[in-house]
Amino acid sequence: MFLIKLISYLPLNILYLFSDILYLIGYYGIGYRKKVIRENLLHAFPEKSVAERLEIERKFFRNLTDSFAEIIKMYGISKEELARRVQIENAHIPLDLIDKGEIVVGMTGHFFNWEMHLLHMMANVSTQCEVVYLKVNSPFFEKLMKTIRSRFGGMLVERAAFQREYLRNRNTPRLIVLAADQRPTKAEIRYWSPFMNRETIFFEGAEKLAKRFGHTVIYSEVRKPKRGHYIFTYSLMDSPPYDHAAEHSITDEFIRRTEQSIRKSPDLYLWSHNRWKVSR
């Protein structure tokens, strides 16, 4: 952990040299999860040529290895440098509602670099931000990621403990952030929907929370203008009252927007995740 902290003080341009080496080894040498990535891209973009999908694949690998360098940098990055590298458009949407005493639910997908996005929010919203995360199996990486994510304050809640923590803090105005495109376990399967040309399972926790307690829901989309720089745009997705809302309406809208975001910037999505491991 101490060594990682020392490395994190290196300029990001230097860390990108290690990212370049990792890219060459991972893509051309080991072929990290190439089978999963190619299958996912084939199903998602059957209309594209082999050359076009390979171009997305190579750009994705670049973004993946860059994200490793960026995560290490986050261990020692200053608030000032983080603010130069990450911009949030329409941040006033959740902040205005929080100032009015409301809880806002933020739904996002696994687009690069979501970790920098979370840290930026923690640095600027602090105690008004709560991130729900999935615990990793490795104790070392679990400790590392918790240390990085909590550097500037904010709240981290492990998914298994979220319901209890929510009820404990249900009167505290804040932004609750959920990565809503994670794959549920078999025991958690509740809703199937077409997504990138395949039947896909989705969590509906965000929708159930918003509708039961009357919370506004926002969506986050990302652009990457250049290496190491990200722009996240917030938009209103749905708001109460939900008395006449259709079943699955919030989840369906999240799926639609996530697909739209993927088609705009396909190389920014996490294709190495075996999202479609479970079939209907």
Disulfide bonds with the S-S distance in Angstrom:
none
